[in-house]
Amino acid sequence: MPPAIRQDLLSRTLDHDTVLAALDAPVLIPHGLEDDIVLSTMADHNASLIPGAARTSYYPRVGHAIFWEAPDRFNSELHGFAESL
């Protein structure tokens, strides 16, 4: 990611914590542990805000594009999550 874009992302003041805290639906939060764009602490943060409905799934050795980098696991997990609803 170009430095100027990264700086713009880091200087944002908008957050969606109140939206996440108001969710009343099951949520799957998949996250690549090698993601250099969005840190895994953000997945933890988002999961902590969603009351009792969030499930996190961490992908070691996977970056920002988990659907591309680990498509078999991602598709299987997403399918299983959807089937469980």
VENPE-V858202 format. One line per field, one symbol per residue. phi: phi as a letter, one per 30 degrees, with the letter a starting at -180 (. if undefined). A space follows every 50 residues. Layout:
phi = ???
//
This chain:
phi = .deddeddddcdcdbbeddddcdbadbccdaddcdccbdddddddddddd dibcbcbccdhbcdcddcdbdddeddddddddddd
//
